[in-house]
Amino acid sequence: MTGNKKAIFAVLGFLLLAFGFLSTVLGLMGIQFVFLSFLQNLSPLVAFLIHLGMAFAGVVIMYLALTDWRE
């Protein structure tokens, strides 16, 4: 993978991690992101699991993007 693609995937993973973690923490305080408000129509457990899944997927994407596979 080229350096440009690695950077794009690393940023994408970081954004997923940040939005997943922040939406989980802010959801505990009763605040929500507007673009994720459709998740509140689901049950609270499903919305919480989706937020945690976003954070976990962000960590996995960042790890895969930043690992040197030739080493």
Short mmCIF file of the C-alpha atoms (twelve columns), coordinates in Angstrom:
data_MODEL
# 
_entry.id   MODEL 
# 
loop_
_atom_site.group_PDB 
_atom_site.id 
_atom_site.type_symbol 
_atom_site.label_atom_id 
_atom_site.label_alt_id 
_atom_site.label_comp_id 
_atom_site.label_asym_id 
_atom_site.label_seq_id 
_atom_site.Cartn_x 
_atom_site.Cartn_y 
_atom_site.Cartn_z 
_atom_site.pdbx_PDB_model_num 
ATOM 1  C CA . MET A 1  0.000   0.000  0.000  1 
ATOM 2  C CA . THR A 2  1.338   3.421  -0.857 1 
ATOM 3  C CA . GLY A 3  2.014   6.083  1.726  1 
ATOM 4  C CA . ASN A 4  -0.948  8.164  0.609  1 
ATOM 5  C CA . LYS A 5  -3.396  5.276  1.043  1 
ATOM 6  C CA . LYS A 6  -1.934  4.468  4.452  1 
ATOM 7  C CA . ALA A 7  -2.497  8.035  5.585  1 
ATOM 8  C CA . ILE A 8  -6.074  8.063  4.303  1 
ATOM 9  C CA . PHE A 9  -6.908  4.795  6.072  1 
ATOM 10 C CA . ALA A 10 -5.186  5.963  9.263  1 
ATOM 11 C CA . VAL A 11 -7.252  9.162  9.276  1 
ATOM 12 C CA . LEU A 12 -10.428 7.200  8.531  1 
ATOM 13 C CA . GLY A 13 -9.670  4.834  11.415 1 
ATOM 14 C CA . PHE A 14 -8.942  7.733  13.751 1 
ATOM 15 C CA . LEU A 15 -12.214 9.443  12.838 1 
ATOM 16 C CA . LEU A 16 -14.162 6.242  13.447 1 
ATOM 17 C CA . LEU A 17 -12.418 5.797  16.786 1 
ATOM 18 C CA . ALA A 18 -12.994 9.405  17.810 1 
ATOM 19 C CA . PHE A 19 -16.665 9.521  16.798 1 
ATOM 20 C CA . GLY A 20 -17.379 6.115  18.315 1 
ATOM 21 C CA . PHE A 21 -15.710 6.963  21.620 1 
ATOM 22 C CA . LEU A 22 -17.096 10.504 21.816 1 
ATOM 23 C CA . SER A 23 -20.628 9.420  20.937 1 
ATOM 24 C CA . THR A 24 -20.453 6.800  23.695 1 
ATOM 25 C CA . VAL A 25 -19.208 9.280  26.304 1 
ATOM 26 C CA . LEU A 26 -21.505 12.089 25.208 1 
ATOM 27 C CA . GLY A 27 -24.447 9.690  25.067 1 
ATOM 28 C CA . LEU A 28 -23.960 9.014  28.772 1 
ATOM 29 C CA . MET A 29 -24.455 12.742 29.370 1 
ATOM 30 C CA . GLY A 30 -27.524 12.961 27.136 1 
ATOM 31 C CA . ILE A 31 -25.776 14.708 24.245 1 
ATOM 32 C CA . GLN A 32 -25.688 13.262 20.742 1 
ATOM 33 C CA . PHE A 33 -24.119 14.048 17.401 1 
ATOM 34 C CA . VAL A 34 -26.706 15.238 14.887 1 
ATOM 35 C CA . PHE A 35 -25.507 12.950 12.095 1 
ATOM 36 C CA . LEU A 36 -25.753 9.922  14.409 1 
ATOM 37 C CA . SER A 37 -29.185 10.804 15.809 1 
ATOM 38 C CA . PHE A 38 -30.888 8.131  13.674 1 
ATOM 39 C CA . LEU A 39 -29.305 5.540  15.972 1 
ATOM 40 C CA . GLN A 40 -31.474 6.769  18.838 1 
ATOM 41 C CA . ASN A 41 -34.530 5.374  17.031 1 
ATOM 42 C CA . LEU A 42 -33.101 1.934  17.742 1 
ATOM 43 C CA . SER A 43 -32.983 0.454  21.198 1 
ATOM 44 C CA . PRO A 44 -30.391 2.013  23.524 1 
ATOM 45 C CA . LEU A 45 -28.422 -1.239 23.722 1 
ATOM 46 C CA . VAL A 46 -28.147 -1.528 19.933 1 
ATOM 47 C CA . ALA A 47 -27.072 2.118  19.649 1 
ATOM 48 C CA . PHE A 48 -24.451 1.596  22.363 1 
ATOM 49 C CA . LEU A 49 -23.110 -1.511 20.637 1 
ATOM 50 C CA . ILE A 50 -22.890 0.334  17.311 1 
ATOM 51 C CA . HIS A 51 -20.929 3.140  18.960 1 
ATOM 52 C CA . LEU A 52 -18.538 0.655  20.548 1 
ATOM 53 C CA . GLY A 53 -18.260 -1.170 17.227 1 
ATOM 54 C CA . MET A 54 -17.304 2.085  15.531 1 
ATOM 55 C CA . ALA A 55 -14.546 2.670  18.068 1 
ATOM 56 C CA . PHE A 56 -13.262 -0.897 17.780 1 
ATOM 57 C CA . ALA A 57 -13.343 -0.789 13.958 1 
ATOM 58 C CA . GLY A 58 -11.401 2.471  14.074 1 
ATOM 59 C CA . VAL A 59 -8.663  0.870  16.161 1 
ATOM 60 C CA . VAL A 60 -8.474  -2.129 13.817 1 
ATOM 61 C CA . ILE A 61 -8.319  0.053  10.686 1 
ATOM 62 C CA . MET A 62 -5.609  2.233  12.198 1 
ATOM 63 C CA . TYR A 63 -3.595  -0.815 13.241 1 
ATOM 64 C CA . LEU A 64 -3.835  -2.403 9.815  1 
ATOM 65 C CA . ALA A 65 -3.009  0.858  8.032  1 
ATOM 66 C CA . LEU A 66 0.015   1.693  10.174 1 
ATOM 67 C CA . THR A 67 1.558   -1.784 10.356 1 
ATOM 68 C CA . ASP A 68 4.662   -2.358 8.266  1 
ATOM 69 C CA . TRP A 69 3.849   -5.662 6.587  1 
ATOM 70 C CA . ARG A 70 7.267   -6.063 4.955  1 
ATOM 71 C CA . GLU A 71 9.052   -6.294 8.295  1 
# 
